[in-house]
């Protein structure tokens, strides 16, 4: 579905990262969520490419990027490691400073990227998440039932990996189809692409490690930021679906104000998958936020 974009493979520390790019204008990195790939941006890309140079990447463990082996400390799948991947990809595309639009797991990578590398990230927009540490600390029964995969994927190996690998499409349909919009909102070709990537060897292990890192090492990094008083210094815009679990279970804007110095936010009329459920509304937000006060130093 994204064949009109230029492909670039970037290797960092022995891990191959799949990326694509296109368009004209200031640099904008797009990061996808779970259990998807860069394909999730297909409905907003044509418009964004008219105003931005967009760079899309499959984060490690997803899409057509490599699946690094698990480590006992989950370091290979930490958001700090994935943030370094993003830096490498953007530098390979010729950008040392850029803005970020990110959804779900990719938004957690973007959060760590902006905290660890403030000189690289000009502005960021995060879609349908609250801060990871706050979401774990404020978990309720309603949240645990809706986001059951958070707690399933972090169980010790090899049980969750074995269950996912036995029927990857069933796992994907269970996670994505039981949300507000159901599976009908996804373009058939996009859904087929998500199914293809989830069935690739090593994916089950990598996605479990992604979540195990978020429930362990990533929380250590977040607690260290909190103790040191480190916050996001870039302009931050957070958007979430008014019909989604995040909206029901968390005070999204209040929680981000505890982590960022310049934050605004709003709901969109959709569930979790903003870019595919409400692409026109998302495009309006993106253009207003990233072009209203563009960062002239992006290069």
N, C-alpha and C positions, 0 to 999 in steps of 0.2 A: 504493500500500500504506500510505501515511502520511497519507491524506486526513483522518483524524480530528484531525490536528494543525493548529494555527493557522499560516498562512503569513505571513512578513514579508520583504519585499525591503529590503535595506540597501545603500546606495551609499557607497563610500569611494574617494576619489581617482578618480572616474570609472568604477569597477568595481562592477557590480551583484552582490551576494552573496545567494544564496537561502538562507533559513533557515525553520525551523519550530519550534514550541514547544508544550508542554503539561505538565500535571501540577501537583503541589503540593509545596512543601517547598523545601529549599536548592537553589541554582542549580547545575546540572551541565551543562557544555558537552560535546557528543559530536562528535568529529572522525573522519571515515572514512579508509579507505586507498585504494590503487591496485589495480585500475582501477575502483573502485566509486563509490558516492555515499552520502548519508545513509541510503539504504534498507537498508544493511547492518545497521542496528540494530533491524530490525523485530521480531526474536524476543525481544529483551530489553526493549523499550520499555514494554509494558503494565505490567510489574512495576515498572520504574524510575519510571514516572509516578505511582505510588501513594505514592512516598517523596520524589521530587525534582521540581523544576521543570526539565524537560529542555529544552535548546536545541540543536537540530541545525543544522549548516550544511554546505553543499557548498563545499569549499575552491575557490578560483579555479582555473578550468581543468577542473573536474569537475562532474558532476551538472548542475544547472540554474543554476549561477553563471556569470558571464561568463568569456570566454576572452580575456584581455588579449594584445595583440601582443607578440611576442618582442622582447627588447632584447639588445644585444651583450654586456652584462655579466650577463644573466640576472636582473637585479634584480627585474623584474616578477613572477618566480616564486620568489624566495628565500623561505626559511622565515621570515626576519625580516619580510618584507612580508606573508606570510600570517598571521603572528602579529598584526600590526596589524589585519588584516581581522577576526580573531577578537575583538579588543578592541572594534572598532566594532560588530560584531554583538551582543555581549553588552551593551554600553551601550545599543544601540537597544532591547534587550529589558528594560532597566531594571536591569542588574546591573553593578556596578563591581568586585565581588569574587566569585569563583566557583571551583568545582572542575572538573577536566577528566578525561574518559575518552576515550582516543584510540587508534586502531589504525593500524599501518603508516605510510604517509606522514603521516597526520594526527597520529600520535604524534611525528613529527619536528617538525611545526609546534608541537605542544604543548610539546616540549622547549625550543624557542626562545622560545615564549610565556612559559614559566615563568622562564627565565633573564633575559629582557629586561624582564619586567613582574612581578617578585615580589610587588608590592603587590596585583596583581589575582588571582593564582592561589593558592588556599588549599591544595589538595591535588591530586595528579594520579596517574592510573593509566595506564600505557603498555602496549600489547599487542603482543607478538611483534616487538620490535625490540631491537637493541643500539644504542649511540650511533653515529651516522653516521660520524664520524671513525674510530672504532675498527674499524668494519666494512670501510671502505676500506683501512685500514692492515693489517688482518689477513686480507685476501682470500686464499683458497686456491683450488685447482682445483675442489674440491667445491662451494664457495660460488659460484664463477663459473659453473659448469655449471647449478646450481639457480636462481640469480638472474641468468640470462643477460640478462634485460631491463634490468638496471641498466647494463650495458655497451653494449647495443644502443641504448637511448634517448638516450645521451649522444653518439652519433656526430654529426658535423656535418650540419646541415640541407642539403638536404631529404630525404635518403635514408630515415631512419626514419619521418618524417612521411608520406612517400609510400607506404611499405609498409603502415603502419597504416591510413591513410585508404582504401586500396584494398580492404580487407576488415576493418573494425573488429571484427566478431564473431569472426572467426578469431583475431585477436590476443588478444582477451579470453579466449577459450576456451583458448588456448595458455598464457597466464599462469596462469589460475585452475584450469584442468582438470588440469594436470600436477603439482599439489601432492597432499599426502597423501590428502585426502578425495575428490578428483575433483569433477566438476561436479554429481554427484547430490545433494550436500549442500545445494545452493542451491535455495530455493523458486523454482519456474518464473517467478512474477511478479517476483521480485527479479532473477533473471538477465535477464529481458526488460528491466527498467528499466536495468540496467548496460549492456546492449547499445544501448538507445536513446540513452543519454547519451554513450556512446563514439562514436556515429555523428554527433553534432552537429557542425556546422562549427566548425573551430578547435580541436577537442579534441586531435587528433593533435599539433599544434604545442605546445599547452599542456602536455601530459603529458611531451613530450620536454624542454621548457624546465624543468619541475619537476625532472627528474632531472639536467639539465645544471647547474642551480643547485646541487643537492646535491653535485655532483662538483667544484664550483668555489667560488662565493661562499659557500655555506653552510659549506664546510670552512674558509674563511678566518675566518669568525665563530667557528667551534668552536675553531680554533687560538688565536684571540685570547682566548677564555674560558680556555683551558688556560694560556696564558702569564700571564694576570692572576690566576689562581687562583679564577676565578668558578665556582661550583657551584650546583646546584639547592638551595635552602634549604627548600623545602616537603617535607612527607612525600610520599614517592614509593613507589608499589607497582608492580612490573613483573611481568607474567605472560607466559608464552610456551608454545606448544604443544609437548608432549613429542615429537611425531612430526614436527616442522617442521625446516626448514633452519637457522633461528637456533639452535635447541637443539643441533643436530649440530655446528655450526661455531664457536660462540662460548660463552665463559663469561659468560653474560648478567649475572648478579648481580654478579660481580666487576667487570665493565666499568662498570656503572652506579654502583658504589660509588666509582669514580674521578671521577664527574661529579656526585654528589649527597651530601648530608650525612646524610640520614635516608631510607634505602632498604631495602625488603624485597622479596621476590619468590618466585614458585613457578611450577611448570608446571601446565598443565591437560591432560586426556587428549584431545588433539586435534592437528590440524595448525595451519596459519597463521591460519585464519579463526575465531577463538575465539568471536565473537558469534553465528556461524551454525552452527558445529560443536558447541559446548559451551555453549549459552546458560544452562542452569540452573547450571552450575558458575561461570560468569562472574557471574551475578546474585548468588550467594552471596558471592563475593569483593567485588563492588562495594558491597553493603550493609554488609558487615563493615568495609571500609576507610573508606568515606565517612561512615558513620553512627556508628561507634564513638566517634570524637572529632570531632563536627561543628564546623565553623567558624562561630561565632555572628555573625561580622561580615559575612557574605555578604548583600549587598543591591544 
